[in-house]
Structures are given as structure tokens and as C-alpha cells.
Amino acid sequence: MPKKPTTTKEDIVNGAFRLIREQGHEALTVRNLASFLGCSTQPIMYQFPDTDILKDLVYRKADEFHSEYILVAKDLLEMGIRYIRFAKEEPQLFRFLFQSGRFSGLSLEDLITAPETADLLAVVSSEEELTAEEATAFFEPLVAVVHGYASLIANNGMEYDPDAIARALMMIAEGMERKKSE
């Protein structure tokens, strides 16, 4: 009977998540991960002969972590602020989730209508009392602005100023609200 692996798939996925969180997605190689976990490359290659599967599992774990982080918000404004704060507090995960090429070739509309965005659109729809189509139209400019702030902050292109960001998001939401009622 073969020896039971001491480094499990779960250990490897959790280790890869921590490695990316600390060092960035570029650091995720089998050799780096083995060193990070304190094992040889063999258990990683045994559990994940195709490293794309490992990367996909780690991406799902990071996406779940991100969703839990922002979905505790009480309203849409807080959700946007938490999204931006995530980029400040977890820049490596933010870059892995949104700047590692996973969405190459997709439009903003594709991203907004993706299944992962359904929970956010449901919040927008219920909070603003909008149809699904109206919620998508309302959400699109907010996503562009919020993601822009978050990207600048995650890449050290802008200082994180939560008060200024909150004011800007409020002004945008108020302008959109006025346009909606016209």
C-alpha cells in the first residue's frame, strides 16, 4: 500500500494562497511553493500534475475571500469603499484577482454580467429598486470608478484617502441618481 501523502491538496492550495498573499502571483511556482511549504516539489507535482488546476483553485479561494470581505457591507457605498480598502490591505491578492490576465479579452459588460457578480447586482437592484437591466446600467460606471481607485492604490499609484474616496463615490452616486430621475 502506498504511503499516504503528508502534504495534502488542501495544504498545497492554502499554502499557495498564503504565498500569493505575501509575495504576489508571480511567486507561484512549484519550486517556490515547495520551499514555502517546507517540502519537496514531489507532493505538489503528484497532487497537481497540471499547475493550471492549482492556480484555478487558488483563484477561487482568493475570490471567495474577496467576496466575503466586501459583501459584509451594509450598502452599495460601503461595498465600494470595502472593495477599494481591500486593494490597500491585500494588494497582492487584488493584483492576482484582477490584474493577472485572467480577464484578458473580456469587456466591462462581460465582467459585470459574469456569475461572480450576481450577488453584487442583487444588492444594487434591491437597494436602488431597479430592474436587472437598470441595475447593470447603474453598476457599470460605479465599477469603473471603484476599480480604477482600487487599481491605483494596489499599484502604489495613489495614496489611500478613505474620506476623499467616500466623497467622490457619493458625488458619482448622487449624479447617477439625478440622471435616473430625469
Secondary structure, 3 states (H helix, E strand, C coil): CCCCCCCCHHHHHHHHHHHHHHHCHHHCCHHHHHHHHCCCCHHHHHHCCCHHHHHHHHHHHHHHHHHHHHCCCCCHHHHHHHHHHHHHHCHHHHHHHHCCCCCCCCCHHHHHCCHHHHHHHHHHHHHHCCCHHHHHHHHHHHHHHHHHHHHHHHCCCCCCCHHHHHHHHHHHHHHHHHHHHC
